[in-house]
Amino acid sequence: MLLGIADRGASIPIDSAKASSDLFLTYFSNKKEATRSRIEELLKFYGNRVEEKDDVLLFCKFYILYIFVCILFSSSTYNVPLCLIDIVDDFENLDRFNWVEAIHEFMAPQLPKIGDIFSSTETKHANTNLPYLKGFAGLLAVSV
């Protein structure tokens, strides 16, 4: 329940490679992908323009996208799943989605790889013989 994010509601299609919101069309459509560095550029630009209400709202949207790409949906490429741009553009309805499920669906396929990194050969799950995370390793994996 990080930051009060919802653990119930509509599913988020994290693997969707499509976006069509105004936010996407205005700031990301001419780019091949929405990246961490592009969001950083937009944050710096709108961080200096906080006198207009619309600029403050844009800053908030880009900040949330930045949190998504750096913490919740982090990957080695720092690409933002495109569906998140559309969801963030509908700022007032962020709480109608099941964020806990989306984070789990994003992380679940990566857990065996992370388990190999954090676990030795002696820390295999008794029933499946797959590596698993123990102690604080799961928290470290999420925050990296």
C-alpha positions in Angstrom: 0.0 0.0 0.0 2.9 2.3 -0.9 1.8 5.9 -0.9 -1.8 4.8 -0.4 -2.1 3.2 -3.9 -5.2 1.1 -4.5 -5.2 -2.6 -4.1 -8.5 -3.0 -5.8 -10.1 -1.7 -9.0 -9.5 -2.0 -12.7 -6.5 -4.0 -14.0 -3.8 -2.1 -15.7 -2.6 -3.5 -19.1 1.1 -3.0 -18.3 2.3 -4.8 -21.4 0.3 -2.6 -23.7 2.4 -0.8 -26.2 -0.2 1.7 -27.2 -1.0 5.2 -25.9 -3.4 7.8 -27.3 -3.9 10.4 -24.6 -3.2 14.1 -25.1 -0.2 13.8 -22.8 1.3 11.1 -25.0 0.5 12.8 -28.3 1.9 16.1 -27.1 5.1 15.0 -25.3 6.1 11.5 -26.4 4.6 10.6 -29.8 7.5 12.0 -31.8 9.9 10.0 -29.7 10.3 6.2 -30.2 9.7 5.6 -26.5 9.0 7.4 -23.2 12.2 7.2 -21.3 13.4 8.3 -17.9 15.7 11.0 -19.5 12.8 12.5 -21.5 10.7 12.7 -18.3 13.6 14.3 -16.5 13.8 17.0 -19.2 10.1 17.7 -18.9 10.3 17.8 -15.0 13.1 20.4 -15.2 11.2 22.5 -17.8 7.9 22.5 -15.9 9.6 22.8 -12.5 10.6 26.3 -13.4 7.1 27.2 -14.6 5.0 26.8 -11.6 3.1 30.1 -11.8 0.5 28.6 -14.2 -2.1 26.1 -12.8 -1.8 24.0 -16.0 2.0 23.8 -15.6 1.7 22.6 -12.0 -0.6 19.9 -13.1 1.8 18.8 -15.9 4.6 18.8 -13.4 2.6 16.5 -11.1 1.8 14.1 -14.0 5.4 13.9 -15.1 6.5 13.4 -11.5 4.2 10.5 -11.1 5.5 9.0 -14.4 9.0 9.5 -13.0 8.2 7.6 -9.8 6.7 4.8 -12.0 9.7 4.4 -14.2 12.3 4.7 -11.3 10.6 2.8 -8.5 7.4 0.9 -9.2 7.9 -0.2 -12.8 11.7 0.0 -13.0 13.7 -1.8 -15.7 17.1 -1.7 -17.1 15.9 0.5 -20.0 13.9 2.9 -17.9 11.1 2.9 -20.4 7.7 3.9 -19.2 5.0 1.4 -20.1 3.0 3.5 -22.5 -0.4 2.6 -20.9 0.8 4.5 -17.8 1.0 7.7 -19.8 -2.7 7.5 -20.6 -3.6 6.6 -17.1 -1.6 9.5 -15.6 -3.2 11.9 -18.1 -6.5 11.1 -16.4 -5.0 12.4 -13.2 -8.3 12.6 -11.2 -8.9 8.9 -11.6 -5.6 7.3 -10.7 -7.2 5.6 -7.7 -9.6 3.6 -9.8 -6.9 1.1 -10.8 -5.4 -1.8 -8.9 -1.8 -0.6 -8.6 -0.7 -3.5 -6.3 -1.8 -6.0 -8.9 0.0 -4.1 -11.7 3.2 -4.0 -9.7 3.0 -7.7 -8.9 2.3 -8.5 -12.6 5.3 -6.4 -13.6 7.7 -8.0 -11.0 6.5 -11.6 -11.0 8.4 -12.7 -14.2 11.6 -11.0 -12.9 11.6 -12.7 -9.4 13.4 -15.9 -10.5 16.2 -13.8 -12.0 16.4 -11.6 -8.9 16.3 -14.7 -6.7 19.3 -16.1 -8.6 21.2 -12.9 -7.8 20.3 -12.7 -4.1 20.1 -16.4 -3.3 22.8 -19.0 -3.0 22.4 -22.6 -4.1 21.3 -23.5 -0.6 18.3 -21.2 -0.6 16.0 -23.0 -3.1 12.3 -23.3 -2.4 11.7 -26.8 -0.9 8.7 -27.6 -3.2 9.8 -26.1 -6.5 13.6 -26.0 -6.2 13.5 -22.5 -7.6 15.5 -19.6 -6.0 13.5 -17.3 -3.8 14.0 -14.1 -1.9 14.3 -14.1 1.8 14.9 -11.5 4.4 15.0 -7.9 3.1 16.1 -8.9 -0.4 12.6 -8.4 -1.8 12.6 -4.8 -0.5 16.0 -4.2 -2.0 14.8 -5.6 -5.3 11.9 -3.2 -5.5 14.0 -0.2 -4.5 16.9 -0.8 -7.0 
